[in-house]
Amino acid sequence: MTMDIPTILFGVAFAGVLGFFAYRAFRHGGIKAAMFGARIERAAGEVTCEKQGPISAVLKVHVLSRDSGEKLVGLEYVAKSFASYDMMPIALSSTEAQKLASLLQEAAHAR
């Protein structure tokens, strides 16, 4: 059985991507942590978002840390509906998180 070059290259590329993701999951302590690119220290809490028709969403806040000791804030947006699930991780530095908090305060108090 012979394989052609494109098939072999695809297999090698696929194995490389899979191996890289497995390495990140092992290094950071799980699949979700690999998506953030940092270790999840703890969950700080969550906020249920306004329901948009059949879609329900939750915004979860995590305390993250990198190997260098840098602390980050992780936002995990999870949207669910019938037969669908979407998760988007967002990592913010302390400065970016404070700016976001300020913008949220400003928007919440706008008239």
C-alpha positions as CSV (number, residue, x, y, z in Angstrom):
1,M,0.0,0.0,0.0
2,T,1.6,3.3,-1.1
3,M,0.7,6.7,0.1
4,D,1.0,9.9,-1.9
5,I,3.0,12.9,-0.6
6,P,0.0,15.2,0.1
7,T,-1.5,12.5,2.3
8,I,1.7,12.1,4.2
9,L,2.2,15.9,4.6
10,F,-1.4,16.3,5.9
11,G,-0.8,13.5,8.4
12,V,2.4,15.0,9.7
13,A,0.8,18.5,10.0
14,F,-2.2,17.1,11.8
15,A,0.0,15.1,14.2
16,G,2.1,18.2,14.8
17,V,-1.0,20.4,15.7
18,L,-2.4,17.7,17.9
19,G,0.9,17.2,19.6
20,F,1.3,20.9,20.2
21,F,-2.1,21.2,21.7
22,A,-1.5,18.1,23.9
23,Y,1.7,19.7,25.1
24,R,0.0,23.0,26.0
25,A,-2.8,21.1,27.9
26,F,-0.2,19.2,29.9
27,R,1.9,22.3,30.5
28,H,-0.9,24.5,31.7
29,G,-3.0,21.9,33.5
30,G,-5.9,21.0,31.2
31,I,-7.7,21.7,28.0
32,K,-9.4,24.9,29.1
33,A,-6.1,26.3,30.6
34,A,-4.4,25.5,27.3
35,M,-7.0,27.6,25.5
36,F,-6.2,30.5,27.9
37,G,-2.5,29.9,27.6
38,A,-2.1,30.0,31.4
39,R,-2.8,27.9,34.5
40,I,-6.3,28.5,36.0
41,E,-5.7,29.3,39.7
42,R,-9.4,29.6,40.6
43,A,-12.8,30.6,39.4
44,A,-13.7,34.1,40.6
45,G,-17.4,33.9,39.7
46,E,-19.9,34.0,36.8
47,V,-22.6,36.2,35.4
48,T,-25.6,34.9,33.5
49,C,-26.2,36.9,30.4
50,E,-29.5,38.1,29.0
51,K,-31.2,35.3,27.1
52,Q,-31.2,35.8,23.3
53,G,-34.1,33.7,22.1
54,P,-33.1,30.0,22.4
55,I,-29.5,30.9,23.3
56,S,-28.4,31.1,26.9
57,A,-24.9,32.5,27.8
58,V,-22.7,32.8,30.8
59,L,-19.6,34.9,31.4
60,K,-17.2,33.2,33.8
61,V,-14.2,35.0,35.4
62,H,-11.0,33.1,36.3
63,V,-7.8,34.1,38.0
64,L,-4.9,32.9,35.8
65,S,-1.2,32.7,36.2
66,R,1.7,32.2,33.8
67,D,4.9,30.3,34.6
68,S,6.7,33.7,34.9
69,G,4.4,34.5,37.9
70,E,2.4,37.0,35.9
71,K,-1.2,37.1,37.1
72,L,-4.0,37.5,34.5
73,V,-7.8,37.7,34.4
74,G,-9.5,35.1,32.2
75,L,-13.0,35.7,30.8
76,E,-14.8,32.6,29.5
77,Y,-17.8,33.3,27.4
78,V,-20.0,30.2,27.1
79,A,-23.1,30.2,24.8
80,K,-25.5,27.2,24.6
81,S,-28.5,26.4,22.6
82,F,-30.2,23.3,21.3
83,A,-27.4,21.1,19.9
84,S,-24.7,23.8,20.0
85,Y,-22.0,24.9,22.5
86,D,-19.6,27.7,22.0
87,M,-16.8,28.7,24.4
88,M,-14.5,31.6,23.8
89,P,-11.5,32.2,26.2
90,I,-10.1,35.8,26.7
91,A,-7.0,36.5,28.8
92,L,-6.5,40.0,30.1
93,S,-3.6,41.6,31.9
94,S,-4.3,43.4,35.2
95,T,-4.2,46.7,33.4
96,E,-6.6,45.6,30.7
97,A,-9.0,44.0,33.3
98,Q,-9.1,47.3,35.2
99,K,-9.8,49.2,32.0
100,L,-12.6,46.8,31.2
101,A,-14.0,47.2,34.7
102,S,-14.0,50.9,34.3
103,L,-15.8,50.8,31.0
104,L,-18.4,48.4,32.4
105,Q,-19.0,50.8,35.4
106,E,-19.3,53.8,33.0
107,A,-21.8,51.9,30.8
108,A,-23.8,50.6,33.8
109,H,-24.2,54.2,35.1
110,A,-24.9,55.9,31.7
111,R,-28.2,57.6,31.4
